[in-house]
Amino acid sequence: MVFLLFLAILVLKEDVCGNWGLLVSAQANERRVVAHMPGDIIIGALFSVHHQPTVDKVHERKCGEVREQYGIQRVEAMLHTLDRINLDPTLLPNITLGCEIRDSCWHSAVALEQSIEFIRDSLISAEEEQGLMKCVDGSSSSFHSKKPIVGVIGPGSSSVAIQVQNLLQLFNIPQIAYSATSMDLSDKTLFKYFMRVVPSDAQQARAMVDIVKRYNWTYVSAVHTEGNYGESGMEAFKDMSAKEGICIAHSYKIYSNAGEQSFDKLLEKLRSHLPKARVVACFCEGMTVRGLLMAMRRLGLAGEFLLLGSDGWADRYDVTDGYQREAVGGITIKLQSPDVKWFDDYYLQLQPETNHRNPWFQEFWQHRFQCRLKGSLQENTKFNKTCSSNLTLRTQHVQDSKMGFVINAIYSMAYGLHNMQTILCPGYAGLCDAMKPIDGRKLLDSLMKANFTGVSGDMISFDENGDSPGRYEIMNFKKMGKDYFDYINVGSWDNGELKMDDDEVWSKKNVIIRSVCSDPCEKGEIKVIRKGEVSCCWTCTRCKENEYVFDEYTCKACELGSWPTDDLTGCDLIPVQYLRWGDPEPIAAVVFACLGLLATMFVTAIFIMYRDTPVVKSSSRELCYIILAGIFLGYLCTFCLIAKPQQIYCYLQRIGIGLSPAMSYSALVTKTNRIARILAGSKKKICTKKPRFMSACAQLVIAFILICVQLGIIVALFIMEPPDIKHDYPSIREVYLICNTTNLGVVTPLGYNGLLILSCTFYAFKTRNVPANFNEAKYIAFTMYTTCIIWLAFVPIYFGSNYKIITMCFSVSLSATVALGCMFVPKVYIILAKPERNVRSAFTTSTVVRMHVGDGKSSSAASRSSSLINLWKRRGSSGETLSSNGKSVTWAPNEKSTSRGAHLWQRLSIHINKKENPNQTAVIKPFSKSTDGSRHSSAAATFPDSSAKTLYDVSEAEEHYPAQYRAQTPSPISTVSHRTASLSRTEDDVPTFQTEQAQRSSSSQGSLMEQISSVVTRFTANISELNSMMLSTTTPGTMVATPLCSSYLIPREIQLPTTMTTFAEIQPLPSIEVNGASQSGRKPSCGSVKEGPSAEAPAVPKPELEELVALTPPSPFRDSVDSGSASPSSPASESALCIPSSPKYDSLIIRDYTQSSSSL
């Protein structure tokens, strides 16, 4: 729109400067014909001098035929009214009002084009006053513009008025309308400079609804003209009708200039609602009504409908001309505007020869009398008859029905200017400098304050929206005689009050038309209103089962918790229900929970009574107690859930439901995580760092932290949603008393528990393939799989049914039962029914006896770069497998390896599990230490026996003590040497090993491995049997008695190592490869086992302790920590350090064994 404006200004300037000339066509010249009247102040006007363009001429903006009432009469009314104002000495004294009248053709595009001309005059006038009017070449303009337009009267159409106002308000030009009644124009935020002397369509719609309601027309059809006038008016009519119980059968819209086919289709639709909807409410312009009448004649529907028209029809004869029979009975709304007598006196005496200031008058005269004015500039050659000088306008004259509003609009502008002149020019007659130029904003304020008596004698004023009060006349089109029809006044509507002469409307010949959709309902029935309407057609039906009769149109539903009475006149309260102890479902849940509680207490008692047995200790008894507490609490939840809801029970429910699974699954997460970490560490390599947080105290702390997270969630939910009771309505006939736990209060704690369950399931699945003696992990896995199934079934049942409490009871109880049955019943069975399986060996060690020989230090280095095979090599071709009481001993010969530095360590370890004598563990750690210099010396090395071989029998630890011996010579097969302090003894006191040749000739001696196997098989308190099989010789074939382990030696004080290393610090070395080549003899050091001859080693002046590694199978003794001992906590590791036994030390070993609670 703004672009169009500036384009017009550009064209204007080119036209002014004479460069382009006139850029309009002939038709444009016709449209731009202007009626101009000079004056000191110019008022613009837009009148529909011609009809709007037809459908095929819209794009050309070619207007139709000239109009008398809406066109020529209004132009003459403007001119004559200004004459009267200029002659009035009390109104704008010494100021002459002029006008510029343009044709809008009742079309928005044409009206907007004409409005741009108004703006052009205003802008050019402003530039002239400032001396800015120059041509492009810089020369002065010879064009003298008209005076600016201070305000605009019109146009008549609401849609056209909106378009014009959008343009005029950009330049602060007030606009006063005389027939634009759209409700949209009352919005001052959008149309600030718009005013009107007619009421809003909202009042007209109210008057039409009052008429429909008066005659009980409850079912009507509706038609409106496309555009703001028809659409806003019909919208108001429908809204008000709905509030009054009037049903709109259907609402249709149509263009006023639509073709015959469109009107025929519309009539076909209206006929489809017959015979019920006989009244058609038409918020239409006059030409739309005429199109309906024409279609009624074509379709033969005369007398079938009664039209109720708006003020667009009013009492216009041009609407009904030629179609009176179709319009008979129509009722219309007419703005109250009596005929203006003095205008008729002026208008009827006009003649084309004397009326020169109206440029359209001659065109109108020829059209009115169907003749031609010869010699006239506007001579119409279509007519052959020449106009006679005797013609007069008094013939069939009908004054415009809105003539009074046109005149009142002109007077409103004059009174507004008068008020402005009085304020700005006090005591001055004429146009003072303060009013030059006219400020549109100040003029608008003066217009809003205008108050004067109109031409009909009514007071004219404006409200805050710029609207005037509403007064209407009710007209009825009737047949007055043979072929004579006329409008008669049958009532009025003044500010909401309707007055009707019913006898005049419905004479004896006319029966009151009935336009209803349904008959009244019988007694006991109500009217059911159709969807989308407040009150329209209905069907008689009874109320629903939960509704009672509120009025004849309404069935009102009882509130939740109540039910209709027998007579359907009210509602009674429904008894509140809740779970009672005597109901079948609660009985089943309580019995199940009671059995679970008894079972839980029984299991707990068994675990407490047998808390020091291996089956309890191996299950992490501390965590088991937490799990049992969670199971016990889970069974108790059933009683809180079933009890009659009270606030305290609501608290307990939310605590129990969230906390009981959290206690069980937090302990299980801790337990399964511990198992997984231990197994992961043992699988990676033999010697790993001790896993962190493996102690019982650490496990409890972790479990309690996980439980505290759930407690925190519960407390937070208590703060967000304080527990209380409320009524729940699963159906309209049921009321339950429940706790106000929302889905958030249920999902959040259970979501955390679900996370714990998933974690448990993950670890349980991860540890599902542990060795047979670790099968508790399999029970945990089965528990978690079953628990997942239970809670997956719980979710849809809980949220998809009305049995939430019972579902929760059984879900919690079933979860607790699964945990109790799968994890604790097997242990209770072993304790009570299979005590012979309640031994340490069934839970801590493997059933396979393994022996490993190799270099500890080099093994460690190799293990960091290769797999465990490099450390635990088992050679089927060269190794020997011995059978001992159903056990297997696997041994791989040492392999040769270059010694690291000056020391070489070799060791042998055996881990034994015997069923006959349970809980016995033997670790044999033979090793040697030599220096390069010792290979060439025959002197015996003497040093403190800080790493003597030690053999433990746990069952008889207090009866036997380790003894130390000094080795003499290496054996061809194997050498057992001891690092001992100097000790005086005789050779008679020392048992000896046989030489290699003696062993081959003697069948009783056997190989070293056979003898070790024999000892393993008969591992009892007679440890001295090892002495008889381990003898050393200085040279092949020579037997030398060497003390190895003799129980009759007097124990002495042991010089302990000055430094101690833990398992995490010891780095194993690869095993030593031994070849068959002869080596130089050496003096073996303590604990060395070698094959083949070796050179004697020289004496070591000062012994030192090497880092050791206990190459033993994974054992739970690694996990127990003896805080009071500086030595490693495993007996195997202490044996590897060759620390001699003592009663005090034996008691420590037994304590480590008895206090271990490892699940492994």
Secondary structure in CASP SS format (residue, H / E / C, confidence):
PFRMAT SS
TARGET T0000
AUTHOR 0000-0000-0000
METHOD secondary structure of the structure
MODEL  1
M C 1.00
V H 1.00
F H 1.00
L H 1.00
L H 1.00
F H 1.00
L H 1.00
A H 1.00
I H 1.00
L H 1.00
V H 1.00
L H 1.00
K H 1.00
E H 1.00
D H 1.00
V H 1.00
C C 1.00
G C 1.00
N C 1.00
W C 1.00
G C 1.00
L C 1.00
L C 1.00
V C 1.00
S C 1.00
A H 1.00
Q H 1.00
A H 1.00
N H 1.00
E H 1.00
R H 1.00
R C 1.00
V C 1.00
V C 1.00
A E 1.00
H E 1.00
M E 1.00
P C 1.00
G C 1.00
D C 1.00
I E 1.00
I E 1.00
I E 1.00
G E 1.00
A E 1.00
L E 1.00
F E 1.00
S C 1.00
V C 1.00
H E 1.00
H C 1.00
Q C 1.00
P C 1.00
T C 1.00
V H 1.00
D H 1.00
K H 1.00
V C 1.00
H C 1.00
E C 1.00
R C 1.00
K C 1.00
C C 1.00
G C 1.00
E C 1.00
V E 1.00
R C 1.00
E H 1.00
Q H 1.00
Y H 1.00
G H 1.00
I H 1.00
Q H 1.00
R H 1.00
V H 1.00
E H 1.00
A H 1.00
M H 1.00
L H 1.00
H H 1.00
T H 1.00
L H 1.00
D H 1.00
R H 1.00
I H 1.00
N H 1.00
L H 1.00
D C 1.00
P C 1.00
T C 1.00
L C 1.00
L C 1.00
P C 1.00
N C 1.00
I C 1.00
T C 1.00
L E 1.00
G E 1.00
C E 1.00
E E 1.00
I E 1.00
R E 1.00
D E 1.00
S C 1.00
C C 1.00
W C 1.00
H C 1.00
S H 1.00
A H 1.00
V H 1.00
A H 1.00
L H 1.00
E H 1.00
Q H 1.00
S H 1.00
I H 1.00
E H 1.00
F H 1.00
I H 1.00
R H 1.00
D H 1.00
S H 1.00
L H 1.00
I H 1.00
S H 1.00
A H 1.00
E H 1.00
E H 1.00
E H 1.00
Q C 1.00
G C 1.00
L C 1.00
M C 1.00
K E 1.00
C C 1.00
V C 1.00
D C 1.00
G C 1.00
S C 1.00
S E 1.00
S C 1.00
S C 1.00
F C 1.00
H C 1.00
S C 1.00
K C 1.00
K C 1.00
P C 1.00
I E 1.00
V E 1.00
G E 1.00
V E 1.00
I E 1.00
G C 1.00
P C 1.00
G C 1.00
S C 1.00
S H 1.00
S H 1.00
V H 1.00
A H 1.00
I H 1.00
Q H 1.00
V H 1.00
Q H 1.00
N H 1.00
L H 1.00
L H 1.00
Q H 1.00
L H 1.00
F H 1.00
N C 1.00
I C 1.00
P C 1.00
Q E 1.00
I E 1.00
A E 1.00
Y C 1.00
S C 1.00
A C 1.00
T C 1.00
S C 1.00
M H 1.00
D H 1.00
L H 1.00
S H 1.00
D C 1.00
K C 1.00
T C 1.00
L C 1.00
F C 1.00
K C 1.00
Y C 1.00
F E 1.00
M E 1.00
R E 1.00
V C 1.00
V C 1.00
P C 1.00
S C 1.00
D H 1.00
A H 1.00
Q H 1.00
Q H 1.00
A H 1.00
R H 1.00
A H 1.00
M H 1.00
V H 1.00
D H 1.00
I H 1.00
V H 1.00
K H 1.00
R H 1.00
Y C 1.00
N C 1.00
W C 1.00
T C 1.00
Y E 1.00
V E 1.00
S E 1.00
A E 1.00
V E 1.00
H E 1.00
T E 1.00
E C 1.00
G C 1.00
N H 1.00
Y H 1.00
G H 1.00
E H 1.00
S H 1.00
G H 1.00
M H 1.00
E H 1.00
A H 1.00
F H 1.00
K H 1.00
D H 1.00
M H 1.00
S H 1.00
A H 1.00
K H 1.00
E C 1.00
G C 1.00
I C 1.00
C E 1.00
I E 1.00
A E 1.00
H E 1.00
S E 1.00
Y E 1.00
K E 1.00
I E 1.00
Y C 1.00
S C 1.00
N C 1.00
A C 1.00
G C 1.00
E H 1.00
Q H 1.00
S H 1.00
F H 1.00
D H 1.00
K H 1.00
L H 1.00
L H 1.00
E H 1.00
K H 1.00
L H 1.00
R H 1.00
S C 1.00
H C 1.00
L C 1.00
P C 1.00
K C 1.00
A C 1.00
R C 1.00
V E 1.00
V E 1.00
A E 1.00
C E 1.00
F E 1.00
C C 1.00
E C 1.00
G H 1.00
M H 1.00
T H 1.00
V H 1.00
R H 1.00
G H 1.00
L H 1.00
L H 1.00
M H 1.00
A H 1.00
M H 1.00
R H 1.00
R H 1.00
L H 1.00
G C 1.00
L C 1.00
A C 1.00
G C 1.00
E C 1.00
F C 1.00
L E 1.00
L E 1.00
L E 1.00
G E 1.00
S C 1.00
D C 1.00
G C 1.00
W C 1.00
A C 1.00
D C 1.00
R C 1.00
Y H 1.00
D H 1.00
V H 1.00
T H 1.00
D C 1.00
G C 1.00
Y C 1.00
Q H 1.00
R H 1.00
E H 1.00
A H 1.00
V C 1.00
G C 1.00
G C 1.00
I E 1.00
T E 1.00
I E 1.00
K E 1.00
L E 1.00
Q C 1.00
S C 1.00
P C 1.00
D C 1.00
V C 1.00
K H 1.00
W H 1.00
F H 1.00
D H 1.00
D H 1.00
Y H 1.00
Y H 1.00
L C 1.00
Q C 1.00
L C 1.00
Q C 1.00
P C 1.00
E C 1.00
T C 1.00
N C 1.00
H C 1.00
R C 1.00
N C 1.00
P C 1.00
W C 1.00
F H 1.00
Q H 1.00
E H 1.00
F H 1.00
W H 1.00
Q H 1.00
H H 1.00
R H 1.00
F H 1.00
Q C 1.00
C C 1.00
R E 1.00
L C 1.00
K C 1.00
G C 1.00
S C 1.00
L C 1.00
Q C 1.00
E C 1.00
N C 1.00
T C 1.00
K C 1.00
F C 1.00
N C 1.00
K C 1.00
T E 1.00
C C 1.00
S C 1.00
S C 1.00
N C 1.00
L C 1.00
T C 1.00
L C 1.00
R C 1.00
T C 1.00
Q C 1.00
H C 1.00
V C 1.00
Q C 1.00
D C 1.00
S C 1.00
K C 1.00
M H 1.00
G H 1.00
F H 1.00
V H 1.00
I H 1.00
N H 1.00
A H 1.00
I H 1.00
Y H 1.00
S H 1.00
M H 1.00
A H 1.00
Y H 1.00
G H 1.00
L H 1.00
H H 1.00
N H 1.00
M H 1.00
Q H 1.00
T H 1.00
I H 1.00
L H 1.00
C C 1.00
P C 1.00
G C 1.00
Y C 1.00
A C 1.00
G C 1.00
L C 1.00
C C 1.00
D H 1.00
A H 1.00
M H 1.00
K C 1.00
P C 1.00
I C 1.00
D C 1.00
G H 1.00
R H 1.00
K H 1.00
L H 1.00
L H 1.00
D H 1.00
S H 1.00
L H 1.00
M H 1.00
K C 1.00
A C 1.00
N C 1.00
F E 1.00
T E 1.00
G C 1.00
V C 1.00
S C 1.00
G C 1.00
D C 1.00
M E 1.00
I E 1.00
S C 1.00
F C 1.00
D C 1.00
E C 1.00
N C 1.00
G C 1.00
D C 1.00
S C 1.00
P C 1.00
G C 1.00
R E 1.00
Y E 1.00
E E 1.00
I E 1.00
M E 1.00
N E 1.00
F E 1.00
K E 1.00
K E 1.00
M E 1.00
G E 1.00
K C 1.00
D C 1.00
Y E 1.00
F E 1.00
D E 1.00
Y E 1.00
I E 1.00
N E 1.00
V E 1.00
G E 1.00
S E 1.00
W E 1.00
D E 1.00
N C 1.00
G C 1.00
E E 1.00
L E 1.00
K E 1.00
M E 1.00
D C 1.00
D H 1.00
D H 1.00
E H 1.00
V H 1.00
W C 1.00
S C 1.00
K C 1.00
K C 1.00
N C 1.00
V C 1.00
I C 1.00
I C 1.00
R C 1.00
S C 1.00
V C 1.00
C C 1.00
S C 1.00
D C 1.00
P C 1.00
C C 1.00
E C 1.00
K C 1.00
G C 1.00
E C 1.00
I E 1.00
K E 1.00
V E 1.00
I E 1.00
R C 1.00
K C 1.00
G C 1.00
E C 1.00
V C 1.00
S C 1.00
C C 1.00
C C 1.00
W E 1.00
T E 1.00
C E 1.00
T E 1.00
R C 1.00
C C 1.00
K C 1.00
E C 1.00
N C 1.00
E E 1.00
Y E 1.00
V E 1.00
F C 1.00
D C 1.00
E C 1.00
Y C 1.00
T C 1.00
C E 1.00
K E 1.00
A E 1.00
C C 1.00
E C 1.00
L C 1.00
G C 1.00
S E 1.00
W E 1.00
P E 1.00
T C 1.00
D C 1.00
D C 1.00
L C 1.00
T C 1.00
G C 1.00
C E 1.00
D E 1.00
L E 1.00
I C 1.00
P C 1.00
V C 1.00
Q E 1.00
Y C 1.00
L C 1.00
R C 1.00
W C 1.00
G C 1.00
D C 1.00
P H 1.00
E H 1.00
P H 1.00
I H 1.00
A H 1.00
A H 1.00
V H 1.00
V H 1.00
F H 1.00
A H 1.00
C H 1.00
L H 1.00
G H 1.00
L H 1.00
L H 1.00
A H 1.00
T H 1.00
M H 1.00
F H 1.00
V H 1.00
T H 1.00
A H 1.00
I H 1.00
F H 1.00
I H 1.00
M H 1.00
Y C 1.00
R C 1.00
D C 1.00
T C 1.00
P H 1.00
V H 1.00
V H 1.00
K H 1.00
S C 1.00
S C 1.00
S C 1.00
R H 1.00
E H 1.00
L H 1.00
C H 1.00
Y H 1.00
I H 1.00
I H 1.00
L H 1.00
A H 1.00
G H 1.00
I H 1.00
F H 1.00
L H 1.00
G H 1.00
Y H 1.00
L H 1.00
C H 1.00
T H 1.00
F H 1.00
C H 1.00
L H 1.00
I H 1.00
A C 1.00
K C 1.00
P C 1.00
Q C 1.00
Q H 1.00
I H 1.00
Y H 1.00
C H 1.00
Y H 1.00
L H 1.00
Q H 1.00
R H 1.00
I H 1.00
G H 1.00
I H 1.00
G H 1.00
L H 1.00
S H 1.00
P H 1.00
A H 1.00
M H 1.00
S H 1.00
Y H 1.00
S H 1.00
A H 1.00
L H 1.00
V H 1.00
T H 1.00
K H 1.00
T H 1.00
N H 1.00
R H 1.00
I H 1.00
A H 1.00
R H 1.00
I H 1.00
L H 1.00
A H 1.00
G H 1.00
S H 1.00
K H 1.00
K H 1.00
K C 1.00
I C 1.00
C C 1.00
T C 1.00
K C 1.00
K C 1.00
P C 1.00
R C 1.00
F C 1.00
M C 1.00
S C 1.00
A H 1.00
C H 1.00
A H 1.00
Q H 1.00
L H 1.00
V H 1.00
I H 1.00
A H 1.00
F H 1.00
I H 1.00
L H 1.00
I H 1.00
C H 1.00
V H 1.00
Q H 1.00
L H 1.00
G H 1.00
I H 1.00
I H 1.00
V H 1.00
A H 1.00
L H 1.00
F H 1.00
I H 1.00
M H 1.00
E C 1.00
P C 1.00
P C 1.00
D C 1.00
I E 1.00
K E 1.00
H E 1.00
D E 1.00
Y C 1.00
P C 1.00
S C 1.00
I C 1.00
R C 1.00
E C 1.00
V C 1.00
Y E 1.00
L E 1.00
I E 1.00
C E 1.00
N C 1.00
T C 1.00
T C 1.00
N H 1.00
L H 1.00
G H 1.00
V H 1.00
V H 1.00
T H 1.00
P H 1.00
L H 1.00
G H 1.00
Y H 1.00
N H 1.00
G H 1.00
L H 1.00
L H 1.00
I H 1.00
L H 1.00
S H 1.00
C H 1.00
T H 1.00
F H 1.00
Y H 1.00
A H 1.00
F H 1.00
K H 1.00
T C 1.00
R C 1.00
N C 1.00
V C 1.00
P C 1.00
A H 1.00
N H 1.00
F H 1.00
N C 1.00
E H 1.00
A H 1.00
K H 1.00
Y H 1.00
I H 1.00
A H 1.00
F H 1.00
T H 1.00
M H 1.00
Y H 1.00
T H 1.00
T H 1.00
C H 1.00
I H 1.00
I H 1.00
W H 1.00
L H 1.00
A H 1.00
F H 1.00
V H 1.00
P H 1.00
I H 1.00
Y H 1.00
F H 1.00
G H 1.00
S C 1.00
N C 1.00
Y C 1.00
K H 1.00
I H 1.00
I H 1.00
T H 1.00
M H 1.00
C H 1.00
F H 1.00
S H 1.00
V H 1.00
S H 1.00
L H 1.00
S H 1.00
A H 1.00
T H 1.00
V H 1.00
A H 1.00
L H 1.00
G H 1.00
C H 1.00
M H 1.00
F C 1.00
V H 1.00
P H 1.00
K H 1.00
V H 1.00
Y H 1.00
I H 1.00
I H 1.00
L H 1.00
A H 1.00
K C 1.00
P H 1.00
E H 1.00
R H 1.00
N C 1.00
V C 1.00
R C 1.00
S H 1.00
A H 1.00
F H 1.00
T H 1.00
T C 1.00
S C 1.00
T C 1.00
V C 1.00
V E 1.00
R E 1.00
M E 1.00
H E 1.00
V E 1.00
G E 1.00
D C 1.00
G H 1.00
K H 1.00
S H 1.00
S H 1.00
S H 1.00
A H 1.00
A H 1.00
S H 1.00
R C 1.00
S C 1.00
S C 1.00
S C 1.00
L H 1.00
I H 1.00
N H 1.00
L C 1.00
W C 1.00
K C 1.00
R C 1.00
R C 1.00
G C 1.00
S C 1.00
S C 1.00
G C 1.00
E E 1.00
T E 1.00
L E 1.00
S E 1.00
S E 1.00
N C 1.00
G C 1.00
K E 1.00
S E 1.00
V E 1.00
T E 1.00
W E 1.00
A C 1.00
P C 1.00
N C 1.00
E E 1.00
K C 1.00
S C 1.00
T C 1.00
S C 1.00
R E 1.00
G C 1.00
A C 1.00
H E 1.00
L C 1.00
W C 1.00
Q C 1.00
R E 1.00
L E 1.00
S E 1.00
I E 1.00
H C 1.00
I C 1.00
N C 1.00
K C 1.00
K C 1.00
E C 1.00
N C 1.00
P C 1.00
N C 1.00
Q C 1.00
T C 1.00
A C 1.00
V C 1.00
I C 1.00
K C 1.00
P C 1.00
F C 1.00
S C 1.00
K C 1.00
S C 1.00
T C 1.00
D H 1.00
G H 1.00
S H 1.00
R H 1.00
H H 1.00
S C 1.00
S C 1.00
A C 1.00
A C 1.00
A C 1.00
T C 1.00
F C 1.00
P C 1.00
D C 1.00
S C 1.00
S C 1.00
A C 1.00
K C 1.00
T C 1.00
L C 1.00
Y C 1.00
D C 1.00
V H 1.00
S H 1.00
E H 1.00
A C 1.00
E C 1.00
E C 1.00
H C 1.00
Y C 1.00
P C 1.00
A C 1.00
Q C 1.00
Y C 1.00
R C 1.00
A C 1.00
Q C 1.00
T C 1.00
P C 1.00
S C 1.00
P C 1.00
I C 1.00
S C 1.00
T C 1.00
V C 1.00
S C 1.00
H C 1.00
R C 1.00
T C 1.00
A C 1.00
S C 1.00
L C 1.00
S C 1.00
R C 1.00
T C 1.00
E H 1.00
D H 1.00
D H 1.00
V C 1.00
P C 1.00
T E 1.00
F C 1.00
Q C 1.00
T C 1.00
E H 1.00
Q H 1.00
A H 1.00
Q H 1.00
R H 1.00
S H 1.00
S C 1.00
S C 1.00
S C 1.00
Q C 1.00
G C 1.00
S C 1.00
L H 1.00
M H 1.00
E H 1.00
Q H 1.00
I H 1.00
S H 1.00
S H 1.00
V H 1.00
V H 1.00
T H 1.00
R C 1.00
F C 1.00
T C 1.00
A C 1.00
N C 1.00
I C 1.00
S C 1.00
E H 1.00
L H 1.00
N H 1.00
S H 1.00
M H 1.00
M C 1.00
L C 1.00
S E 1.00
T C 1.00
T C 1.00
T C 1.00
P C 1.00
G C 1.00
T C 1.00
M C 1.00
V E 1.00
A E 1.00
T C 1.00
P C 1.00
L C 1.00
C C 1.00
S C 1.00
S C 1.00
Y C 1.00
L C 1.00
I C 1.00
P C 1.00
R C 1.00
E C 1.00
I C 1.00
Q C 1.00
L C 1.00
P C 1.00
T C 1.00
T C 1.00
M C 1.00
T C 1.00
T C 1.00
F C 1.00
A C 1.00
E C 1.00
I C 1.00
Q C 1.00
P C 1.00
L E 1.00
P C 1.00
S C 1.00
I C 1.00
E E 1.00
V C 1.00
N C 1.00
G C 1.00
A C 1.00
S C 1.00
Q C 1.00
S C 1.00
G E 1.00
R E 1.00
K C 1.00
P C 1.00
S C 1.00
C C 1.00
G C 1.00
S C 1.00
V C 1.00
K C 1.00
E C 1.00
G C 1.00
P C 1.00
S C 1.00
A E 1.00
E C 1.00
A C 1.00
P C 1.00
A C 1.00
V C 1.00
P C 1.00
K C 1.00
P C 1.00
E C 1.00
L C 1.00
E C 1.00
E C 1.00
L C 1.00
V C 1.00
A C 1.00
L C 1.00
T C 1.00
P C 1.00
P C 1.00
S C 1.00
P H 1.00
F H 1.00
R H 1.00
D C 1.00
S C 1.00
V C 1.00
D C 1.00
S C 1.00
G C 1.00
S C 1.00
A C 1.00
S C 1.00
P C 1.00
S C 1.00
S C 1.00
P H 1.00
A H 1.00
S H 1.00
E H 1.00
S H 1.00
A H 1.00
L C 1.00
C C 1.00
I C 1.00
P C 1.00
S C 1.00
S C 1.00
P H 1.00
K H 1.00
Y H 1.00
D H 1.00
S H 1.00
L H 1.00
I H 1.00
I H 1.00
R H 1.00
D H 1.00
Y H 1.00
T H 1.00
Q H 1.00
S C 1.00
S C 1.00
S C 1.00
S C 1.00
L C 1.00
END
